[in-house]
Amino acid sequence: MLAKAAGTLQQPFFSPPAHVFSVDGGDLQLYEFASAADAASAAAQVSPNGGSIGTRSMAWMAAPHFYRRGRVIAIYLGASAKVTSELERILGPPFAGRA
């Protein structure tokens, strides 16, 4: 899995900026929160299918896959089984998203 850094992005739904990577034709956004509790609170705002975060409806460019471990939330927008498998190995099973 080759990841290429694509900069940072400030999204309206999470307070920390995302570190964005291009991975196997998809985008990976990594958010690092101040604490695991902050990350858990943010994750709780995501609907099970990732179609909304808090009161915001989301229009993703590809199927979203949400992962959380400790202070980090990762959103993978893509369809690579290789990428989702590696993210699950590192971060655990997704807590929200679509296949």
N, CA, C and O atoms as a Tinker XYZ file with bonds, in Angstrom:
   396  protein
     1  N      0.860000   -1.176000    0.000000    73     2
     2  CA     0.000000    0.000000    0.000000    64     1     3
     3  C      0.899000    1.229000    0.000000    63     2     4     5
     4  O      1.602000    1.493000    0.975000    81     3
     5  N      0.871000    1.970000   -1.086000    73     3     6
     6  CA     1.679000    3.171000   -1.218000    64     5     7
     7  C      0.800000    4.391000   -0.994000    63     6     8     9
     8  O     -0.177000    4.606000   -1.711000    81     7
     9  N      1.158000    5.186000    0.008000    73     7    10
    10  CA     0.399000    6.396000    0.325000    64     9    11
    11  C      1.223000    7.614000   -0.056000    63    10    12    13
    12  O      2.414000    7.691000    0.248000    81    11
    13  N      0.586000    8.555000   -0.718000    73    11    14
    14  CA     1.252000    9.797000   -1.105000    64    13    15
    15  C      0.581000   10.953000   -0.380000    63    14    16    17
    16  O     -0.629000   11.150000   -0.495000    81    15
    17  N      1.370000   11.716000    0.368000    73    15    18
    18  CA     0.817000   12.862000    1.110000    64    17    19
    19  C      0.201000   13.855000    0.134000    63    18    20    21
    20  O      0.784000   14.176000   -0.901000    81    19
    21  N     -0.998000   14.338000    0.488000    73    19    22
    22  CA    -1.706000   15.289000   -0.368000    64    21    23
    23  C     -2.060000   16.572000    0.379000    63    22    24    25
    24  O     -2.894000   17.350000   -0.085000    81    23
    25  N     -1.425000   16.799000    1.541000    73    23    26
    26  CA    -1.643000   18.042000    2.268000    64    25    27
    27  C     -2.566000   17.888000    3.462000    63    26    28    29
    28  O     -2.763000   16.791000    3.985000    81    27
    29  N     -3.127000   19.012000    3.880000    73    27    30
    30  CA    -4.056000   19.015000    5.007000    64    29    31
    31  C     -5.388000   19.595000    4.548000    63    30    32    33
    32  O     -5.480000   20.267000    3.521000    81    31
    33  N     -6.415000   19.314000    5.342000    73    31    34
    34  CA    -7.765000   19.728000    5.002000    64    33    35
    35  C     -8.514000   20.014000    6.290000    63    34    36    37
    36  O     -8.463000   19.216000    7.226000    81    35
    37  N     -9.204000   21.134000    6.349000    73    35    38
    38  CA   -10.050000   21.449000    7.511000    64    37    39
    39  C    -11.490000   21.159000    7.130000    63    38    40    41
    40  O    -12.053000   21.811000    6.251000    81    39
    41  N    -12.078000   20.181000    7.791000    73    39    42
    42  CA   -13.464000   19.824000    7.534000    64    41    43
    43  C    -14.338000   20.466000    8.619000    63    42    44    45
    44  O    -13.872000   20.675000    9.739000    81    43
    45  N    -15.599000   20.781000    8.298000    73    43    46
    46  CA   -16.461000   21.417000    9.289000    64    45    47
    47  C    -16.958000   20.464000   10.379000    63    46    48    49
    48  O    -17.449000   20.920000   11.412000    81    47
    49  N    -16.838000   19.159000   10.167000    73    47    50
    50  CA   -17.417000   18.212000   11.119000    64    49    51
    51  C    -16.468000   17.737000   12.212000    63    50    52    53
    52  O    -16.942000   17.233000   13.230000    81    51
    53  N    -15.142000   17.871000   12.053000    73    51    54
    54  CA   -14.171000   17.520000   13.096000    64    53    55
    55  C    -13.290000   18.733000   13.359000    63    54    56    57
    56  O    -12.951000   19.467000   12.430000    81    55
    57  N    -12.914000   18.948000   14.623000    73    55    58
    58  CA   -12.133000   20.140000   14.957000    64    57    59
    59  C    -10.672000   20.087000   14.476000    63    58    60    61
    60  O    -10.188000   21.099000   13.970000    81    59
    61  N     -9.948000   18.971000   14.605000    73    59    62
    62  CA    -8.570000   19.015000   14.110000    64    61    63
    63  C     -8.534000   18.934000   12.583000    63    62    64    65
    64  O     -9.436000   18.363000   11.970000    81    63
    65  N     -7.496000   19.502000   11.969000    73    63    66
    66  CA    -7.360000   19.365000   10.521000    64    65    67
    67  C     -6.987000   17.919000   10.166000    63    66    68    69
    68  O     -6.400000   17.199000   10.974000    81    67
    69  N     -7.335000   17.521000    8.962000    73    67    70
    70  CA    -7.001000   16.176000    8.487000    64    69    71
    71  C     -5.676000   16.216000    7.743000    63    70    72    73
    72  O     -5.383000   17.167000    7.019000    81    71
    73  N     -4.893000   15.185000    7.929000    73    71    74
    74  CA    -3.730000   14.931000    7.081000    64    73    75
    75  C     -4.250000   14.018000    5.984000    63    74    76    77
    76  O     -4.752000   12.931000    6.267000    81    75
    77  N     -4.133000   14.452000    4.727000    73    75    78
    78  CA    -4.741000   13.740000    3.608000    64    77    79
    79  C     -3.675000   13.010000    2.807000    63    78    80    81
    80  O     -2.602000   13.545000    2.529000    81    79
    81  N     -4.002000   11.764000    2.441000    73    79    82
    82  CA    -3.106000   10.929000    1.644000    64    81    83
    83  C     -3.894000   10.325000    0.491000    63    82    84    85
    84  O     -5.073000   10.000000    0.633000    81    83
    85  N     -3.236000   10.181000   -0.640000    73    83    86
    86  CA    -3.797000    9.471000   -1.775000    64    85    87
    87  C     -3.286000    8.032000   -1.683000    63    86    88    89
    88  O     -2.077000    7.800000   -1.657000    81    87
    89  N     -4.217000    7.060000   -1.632000    73    87    90
    90  CA    -3.852000    5.660000   -1.432000    64    89    91
    91  C     -4.635000    4.780000   -2.404000    63    90    92    93
    92  O     -5.863000    4.716000   -2.337000    81    91
    93  N     -3.940000    4.117000   -3.288000    73    91    94
    94  CA    -4.566000    3.161000   -4.220000    64    93    95
    95  C     -5.853000    3.692000   -4.852000    63    94    96    97
    96  O     -6.866000    2.993000   -4.866000    81    95
    97  N     -5.823000    4.902000   -5.369000    73    95    98
    98  CA    -6.968000    5.481000   -6.053000    64    97    99
    99  C     -8.032000    6.072000   -5.145000    63    98   100   101
   100  O     -9.056000    6.552000   -5.632000    81    99
   101  N     -7.811000    6.049000   -3.827000    73    99   102
   102  CA    -8.763000    6.639000   -2.886000    64   101   103
   103  C     -8.088000    7.702000   -2.041000    63   102   104   105
   104  O     -6.891000    7.956000   -2.180000    81   103
   105  N     -8.854000    8.311000   -1.178000    73   103   106
   106  CA    -8.323000    9.321000   -0.261000    64   105   107
   107  C     -8.420000    8.815000    1.167000    63   106   108   109
   108  O     -9.412000    8.197000    1.555000    81   107
   109  N     -7.386000    9.083000    1.938000    73   107   110
   110  CA    -7.353000    8.738000    3.351000    64   109   111
   111  C     -7.172000   10.025000    4.136000    63   110   112   113
   112  O     -6.209000   10.761000    3.918000    81   111
   113  N     -8.102000   10.298000    5.053000    73   111   114
   114  CA    -8.028000   11.479000    5.912000    64   113   115
   115  C     -7.766000   11.006000    7.331000    63   114   116   117
   116  O     -8.528000   10.198000    7.862000    81   115
   117  N     -6.702000   11.496000    7.952000    73   115   118
   118  CA    -6.353000   11.132000    9.323000    64   117   119
   119  C     -6.513000   12.348000   10.226000    63   118   120   121
   120  O     -5.929000   13.403000    9.979000    81   119
   121  N     -7.310000   12.184000   11.273000    73   119   122
   122  CA    -7.574000   13.248000   12.243000    64   121   123
   123  C     -6.990000   12.825000   13.582000    63   122   124   125
   124  O     -7.294000   11.741000   14.080000    81   123
   125  N     -6.146000   13.680000   14.170000    73   123   126
   126  CA    -5.587000   13.388000   15.487000    64   125   127
   127  C     -6.197000   14.350000   16.501000    63   126   128   129
   128  O     -5.986000   15.561000   16.436000    81   127
   129  N     -6.956000   13.789000   17.436000    73   127   130
   130  CA    -7.641000   14.582000   18.458000    64   129   131
   131  C     -6.756000   14.750000   19.687000    63   130   132   133
   132  O     -5.763000   14.040000   19.842000    81   131
   133  N     -7.112000   15.681000   20.552000    73   131   134
   134  CA    -6.325000   15.964000   21.759000    64   133   135
   135  C     -6.342000   14.786000   22.733000    63   134   136   137
   136  O     -5.386000   14.579000   23.482000    81   135
   137  N     -7.434000   14.015000   22.720000    73   135   138
   138  CA    -7.534000   12.873000   23.636000    64   137   139
   139  C     -8.381000   11.783000   22.989000    63   138   140   141
   140  O     -9.106000   12.028000   22.025000    81   139
   141  N     -8.275000   10.576000   23.541000    73   139   142
   142  CA    -9.102000    9.471000   23.058000    64   141   143
   143  C    -10.582000    9.769000   23.315000    63   142   144   145
   144  O    -11.447000    9.384000   22.528000    81   143
   145  N    -10.863000   10.458000   24.421000    73   143   146
   146  CA   -12.251000   10.821000   24.727000    64   145   147
   147  C    -12.813000   11.783000   23.680000    63   146   148   149
   148  O    -13.973000   11.662000   23.286000    81   147
   149  N    -11.997000   12.735000   23.231000    73   147   150
   150  CA   -12.436000   13.664000   22.180000    64   149   151
   151  C    -12.715000   12.914000   20.879000    63   150   152   153
   152  O    -13.698000   13.199000   20.194000    81   151
   153  N    -11.855000   11.960000   20.540000    73   151   154
   154  CA   -12.055000   11.164000   19.327000    64   153   155
   155  C    -13.311000   10.316000   19.445000    63   154   156   157
   156  O    -14.068000   10.196000   18.481000    81   155
   157  N    -13.544000    9.724000   20.614000    73   155   158
   158  CA   -14.746000    8.913000   20.830000    64   157   159
   159  C    -16.005000    9.764000   20.708000    63   158   160   161
   160  O    -17.001000    9.326000   20.133000    81   159
   161  N    -15.963000   10.966000   21.243000    73   159   162
   162  CA   -17.104000   11.881000   21.160000    64   161   163
   163  C    -17.386000   12.252000   19.703000    63   162   164   165
   164  O    -18.544000   12.288000   19.287000    81   163
   165  N    -16.340000   12.527000   18.933000    73   163   166
   166  CA   -16.512000   12.855000   17.510000    64   165   167
   167  C    -17.052000   11.650000   16.751000    63   166   168   169
   168  O    -17.938000   11.796000   15.909000    81   167
   169  N    -16.528000   10.464000   17.039000    73   167   170
   170  CA   -16.977000    9.244000   16.358000    64   169   171
   171  C    -18.449000    8.975000   16.626000    63   170   172   173
   172  O    -19.154000    8.462000   15.756000    81   171
   173  N    -18.915000    9.310000   17.806000    73   171   174
   174  CA   -20.308000    9.084000   18.173000    64   173   175
   175  C    -21.269000    9.920000   17.333000    63   174   176   177
   176  O    -22.458000    9.607000   17.264000    81   175
   177  N    -20.773000   10.971000   16.700000    73   175   178
   178  CA   -21.603000   11.838000   15.863000    64   177   179
   179  C    -21.808000   11.291000   14.453000    63   178   180   181
   180  O    -22.640000   11.802000   13.704000    81   179
   181  N    -21.049000   10.247000   14.088000    73   179   182
   182  CA   -21.099000    9.690000   12.731000    64   181   183
   183  C    -22.217000    8.652000   12.657000    63   182   184   185
   184  O    -22.283000    7.748000   13.490000    81   183
   185  N    -23.095000    8.780000   11.660000    73   183   186
   186  CA   -24.174000    7.799000   11.495000    64   185   187
   187  C    -23.571000    6.457000   11.067000    63   186   188   189
   188  O    -22.466000    6.428000   10.525000    81   187
   189  N    -24.273000    5.358000   11.299000    73   187   190
   190  CA   -23.728000    4.036000   10.981000    64   189   191
   191  C    -23.250000    3.864000    9.535000    63   190   192   193
   192  O    -22.268000    3.164000    9.289000    81   191
   193  N    -23.941000    4.500000    8.576000    73   191   194
   194  CA   -23.522000    4.361000    7.183000    64   193   195
   195  C    -22.612000    5.509000    6.723000    63   194   196   197
   196  O    -22.224000    5.560000    5.556000    81   195
   197  N    -22.273000    6.424000    7.630000    73   195   198
   198  CA   -21.404000    7.550000    7.284000    64   197   199
   199  C    -22.082000    8.625000    6.465000    63   198   200   201
   200  O    -21.419000    9.540000    5.976000    81   199
   201  N    -23.405000    8.530000    6.304000    73   199   202
   202  CA   -24.131000    9.503000    5.493000    64   201   203
   203  C    -24.350000   10.843000    6.163000    63   202   204   205
   204  O    -24.706000   11.821000    5.505000    81   203
   205  N    -24.138000   10.893000    7.473000    73   203   206
   206  CA   -24.222000   12.169000    8.178000    64   205   207
   207  C    -23.260000   12.160000    9.357000    63   206   208   209
   208  O    -22.943000   11.118000    9.931000    81   207
   209  N    -22.814000   13.352000    9.691000    73   207   210
   210  CA   -21.971000   13.565000   10.865000    64   209   211
   211  C    -22.606000   14.717000   11.618000    63   210   212   213
   212  O    -22.650000   15.845000   11.127000    81   211
   213  N    -23.100000   14.424000   12.822000    73   211   214
   214  CA   -23.862000   15.426000   13.558000    64   213   215
   215  C    -25.104000   15.776000   12.753000    63   214   216   217
   216  O    -25.877000   14.892000   12.385000    81   215
   217  N    -25.294000   17.046000   12.483000    73   215   218
   218  CA   -26.465000   17.486000   11.716000    64   217   219
   219  C    -26.147000   17.682000   10.236000    63   218   220   221
   220  O    -27.006000   18.119000    9.471000    81   219
   221  N    -24.935000   17.367000    9.832000    73   219   222
   222  CA   -24.518000   17.571000    8.437000    64   221   223
   223  C    -24.717000   16.303000    7.609000    63   222   224   225
   224  O    -24.256000   15.226000    7.986000    81   223
   225  N    -25.405000   16.444000    6.480000    73   223   226
   226  CA   -25.501000   15.346000    5.519000    64   225   227
   227  C    -24.245000   15.364000    4.666000    63   226   228   229
   228  O    -23.774000   16.426000    4.259000    81   227
   229  N    -23.708000   14.188000    4.401000    73   227   230
   230  CA   -22.452000   14.100000    3.672000    64   229   231
   231  C    -22.691000   13.578000    2.259000    63   230   232   233
   232  O    -23.500000   12.674000    2.049000    81   231
   233  N    -21.988000   14.148000    1.307000    73   231   234
   234  CA   -21.985000   13.671000   -0.080000    64   233   235
   235  C    -20.540000   13.273000   -0.387000    63   234   236   237
   236  O    -19.751000   14.095000   -0.851000    81   235
   237  N    -20.202000   12.024000   -0.130000    73   235   238
   238  CA   -18.832000   11.552000   -0.302000    64   237   239
   239  C    -18.550000   11.247000   -1.766000    63   238   240   241
   240  O    -19.458000   10.871000   -2.507000    81   239
   241  N    -17.302000   11.405000   -2.185000    73   239   242
   242  CA   -16.898000   11.116000   -3.562000    64   241   243
   243  C    -16.751000    9.617000   -3.806000    63   242   244   245
   244  O    -16.684000    9.183000   -4.956000    81   243
   245  N    -16.701000    8.830000   -2.749000    73   243   246
   246  CA   -16.621000    7.364000   -2.824000    64   245   247
   247  C    -17.165000    6.827000   -1.497000    63   246   248   249
   248  O    -17.405000    7.592000   -0.563000    81   247
   249  N    -17.354000    5.522000   -1.425000    73   247   250
   250  CA   -17.879000    4.911000   -0.203000    64   249   251
   251  C    -16.959000    5.220000    0.979000    63   250   252   253
   252  O    -15.757000    4.964000    0.907000    81   251
   253  N    -17.514000    5.770000    2.074000    73   251   254
   254  CA   -16.685000    6.088000    3.234000    64   253   255
   255  C    -16.512000    4.891000    4.166000    63   254   256   257
   256  O    -17.420000    4.076000    4.332000    81   255
   257  N    -15.337000    4.806000    4.764000    73   255   258
   258  CA   -15.019000    3.787000    5.765000    64   257   259
   259  C    -14.390000    4.537000    6.942000    63   258   260   261
   260  O    -13.368000    5.202000    6.771000    81   259
   261  N    -14.984000    4.439000    8.123000    73   259   262
   262  CA   -14.510000    5.175000    9.299000    64   261   263
   263  C    -13.855000    4.220000   10.299000    63   262   264   265
   264  O    -14.407000    3.169000   10.623000    81   263
   265  N    -12.683000    4.597000   10.776000    73   263   266
   266  CA   -11.939000    3.805000   11.760000    64   265   267
   267  C    -11.525000    4.714000   12.909000    63   266   268   269
   268  O    -11.316000    5.912000   12.715000    81   267
   269  N    -11.407000    4.148000   14.100000    73   267   270
   270  CA   -10.902000    4.924000   15.241000    64   269   271
   271  C    -10.049000    4.033000   16.123000    63   270   272   273
   272  O    -10.377000    2.878000   16.395000    81   271
   273  N     -8.952000    4.608000   16.555000    73   271   274
   274  CA    -8.096000    3.948000   17.548000    64   273   275
   275  C     -7.453000    5.048000   18.386000    63   274   276   277
   276  O     -6.740000    5.904000   17.863000    81   275
   277  N     -7.712000    5.016000   19.676000    73   275   278
   278  CA    -7.140000    6.033000   20.560000    64   277   279
   279  C     -7.590000    7.421000   20.160000    63   278   280   281
   280  O     -8.786000    7.707000   20.115000    81   279
   281  N     -6.627000    8.287000   19.868000    73   279   282
   282  CA    -6.910000    9.690000   19.534000    64   281   283
   283  C     -7.122000    9.922000   18.044000    63   282   284   285
   284  O     -7.355000   11.056000   17.625000    81   283
   285  N     -7.043000    8.855000   17.230000    73   283   286
   286  CA    -7.067000    9.000000   15.774000    64   285   287
   287  C     -8.366000    8.480000   15.168000    63   286   288   289
   288  O     -8.832000    7.391000   15.505000    81   287
   289  N     -8.940000    9.271000   14.271000    73   287   290
   290  CA   -10.032000    8.834000   13.414000    64   289   291
   291  C     -9.502000    8.881000   11.986000    63   290   292   293
   292  O     -8.896000    9.865000   11.563000    81   291
   293  N     -9.744000    7.795000   11.251000    73   291   294
   294  CA    -9.362000    7.728000    9.842000    64   293   295
   295  C    -10.625000    7.558000    9.012000    63   294   296   297
   296  O    -11.512000    6.776000    9.354000    81   295
   297  N    -10.690000    8.297000    7.925000    73   295   298
   298  CA   -11.768000    8.133000    6.954000    64   297   299
   299  C    -11.104000    7.752000    5.636000    63   298   300   301
   300  O    -10.298000    8.505000    5.090000    81   299
   301  N    -11.457000    6.576000    5.137000    73   299   302
   302  CA   -10.967000    6.145000    3.832000    64   301   303
   303  C    -12.115000    6.237000    2.849000    63   302   304   305
   304  O    -13.177000    5.654000    3.066000    81   303
   305  N    -11.903000    6.972000    1.765000    73   303   306
   306  CA   -12.889000    7.121000    0.699000    64   305   307
   307  C    -12.355000    6.376000   -0.511000    63   306   308   309
   308  O    -11.558000    6.909000   -1.283000    81   307
   309  N    -12.800000    5.148000   -0.665000    73   307   310
   310  CA   -12.317000    4.337000   -1.763000    64   309   311
   311  C    -12.858000    2.933000   -1.683000    63   310   312   313
   312  O    -13.671000    2.613000   -0.816000    81   311
   313  N    -12.393000    2.086000   -2.607000    73   311   314
   314  CA   -12.933000    0.731000   -2.706000    64   313   315
   315  C    -11.858000   -0.348000   -2.693000    63   314   316   317
   316  O    -12.144000   -1.497000   -3.029000    81   315
   317  N    -10.642000   -0.010000   -2.317000    73   315   318
   318  CA    -9.560000   -0.991000   -2.326000    64   317   319
   319  C     -9.641000   -1.910000   -1.108000    63   318   320   321
   320  O     -9.518000   -1.462000    0.032000    81   319
   321  N     -9.851000   -3.213000   -1.369000    73   319   322
   322  CA    -9.883000   -4.198000   -0.281000    64   321   323
   323  C     -8.526000   -4.257000    0.411000    63   322   324   325
   324  O     -8.450000   -4.517000    1.612000    81   323
   325  N     -7.469000   -4.020000   -0.334000    73   323   326
   326  CA    -6.116000   -4.013000    0.240000    64   325   327
   327  C     -5.982000   -2.899000    1.283000    63   326   328   329
   328  O     -5.418000   -3.110000    2.357000    81   327
   329  N     -6.500000   -1.728000    0.960000    73   327   330
   330  CA    -6.418000   -0.589000    1.877000    64   329   331
   331  C     -7.298000   -0.834000    3.107000    63   330   332   333
   332  O     -6.850000   -0.632000    4.235000    81   331
   333  N     -8.545000   -1.267000    2.896000    73   331   334
   334  CA    -9.424000   -1.480000    4.049000    64   333   335
   335  C     -8.877000   -2.590000    4.948000    63   334   336   337
   336  O     -8.990000   -2.505000    6.171000    81   335
   337  N     -8.297000   -3.612000    4.362000    73   335   338
   338  CA    -7.703000   -4.696000    5.151000    64   337   339
   339  C     -6.550000   -4.184000    6.011000    63   338   340   341
   340  O     -6.433000   -4.543000    7.182000    81   339
   341  N     -5.712000   -3.354000    5.430000    73   339   342
   342  CA    -4.568000   -2.806000    6.171000    64   341   343
   343  C     -5.037000   -1.848000    7.263000    63   342   344   345
   344  O     -4.490000   -1.853000    8.366000    81   343
   345  N     -6.035000   -1.035000    6.969000    73   343   346
   346  CA    -6.568000   -0.128000    7.986000    64   345   347
   347  C     -7.183000   -0.917000    9.148000    63   346   348   349
   348  O     -7.027000   -0.535000   10.308000    81   347
   349  N     -7.875000   -2.006000    8.843000    73   347   350
   350  CA    -8.438000   -2.842000    9.906000    64   349   351
   351  C     -7.339000   -3.479000   10.749000    63   350   352   353
   352  O     -7.470000   -3.596000   11.968000    81   351
   353  N     -6.264000   -3.887000   10.099000    73   351   354
   354  CA    -5.147000   -4.478000   10.831000    64   353   355
   355  C     -4.537000   -3.481000   11.809000    63   354   356   357
   356  O     -4.171000   -3.841000   12.928000    81   355
   357  N     -4.431000   -2.231000   11.382000    73   355   358
   358  CA    -3.786000   -1.192000   12.196000    64   357   359
   359  C     -4.753000   -0.570000   13.205000    63   358   360   361
   360  O     -4.395000   -0.369000   14.365000    81   359
   361  N     -5.977000   -0.265000   12.764000    73   359   362
   362  CA    -6.914000    0.512000   13.579000    64   361   363
   363  C     -8.097000   -0.285000   14.125000    63   362   364   365
   364  O     -8.852000    0.224000   14.954000    81   363
   365  N     -8.267000   -1.515000   13.678000    73   363   366
   366  CA    -9.421000   -2.300000   14.096000    64   365   367
   367  C    -10.540000   -2.172000   13.088000    63   366   368   369
   368  O    -10.393000   -1.466000   12.091000    81   367
   369  N    -11.655000   -2.841000   13.326000    73   367   370
   370  CA   -12.773000   -2.815000   12.371000    64   369   371
   371  C    -13.379000   -1.423000   12.247000    63   370   372   373
   372  O    -13.307000   -0.631000   13.187000    81   371
   373  N    -13.974000   -1.117000   11.098000    73   371   374
   374  CA   -14.596000    0.195000   10.944000    64   373   375
   375  C    -15.781000    0.350000   11.896000    63   374   376   377
   376  O    -16.490000   -0.614000   12.188000    81   375
   377  N    -15.984000    1.582000   12.376000    73   375   378
   378  CA   -17.112000    1.836000   13.274000    64   377   379
   379  C    -18.314000    2.394000   12.484000    63   378   380   381
   380  O    -19.426000    2.467000   13.009000    81   379
   381  N    -18.083000    2.779000   11.240000    73   379   382
   382  CA   -19.156000    3.307000   10.387000    64   381   383
   383  C    -18.701000    3.226000    8.945000    63   382   384   385
   384  O    -17.516000    3.052000    8.661000    81   383
   385  N    -19.667000    3.356000    8.028000    73   383   386
   386  CA   -19.322000    3.416000    6.623000    64   385   387
   387  C    -20.166000    2.497000    5.772000    63   386   388   389
   388  O    -21.128000    1.884000    6.234000    81   387
   389  N    -19.772000    2.420000    4.502000    73   387   390
   390  CA   -20.483000    1.612000    3.519000    64   389   391
   391  C    -19.483000    0.735000    2.770000    63   390   392   393
   392  O    -18.312000    1.088000    2.630000    81   391
   393  N    -19.952000   -0.390000    2.301000    73   391   394
   394  CA   -19.108000   -1.293000    1.501000    64   393   395
   395  C    -19.064000   -0.820000    0.073000    63   394   396
   396  O    -18.409000   -1.442000   -0.763000    81   395
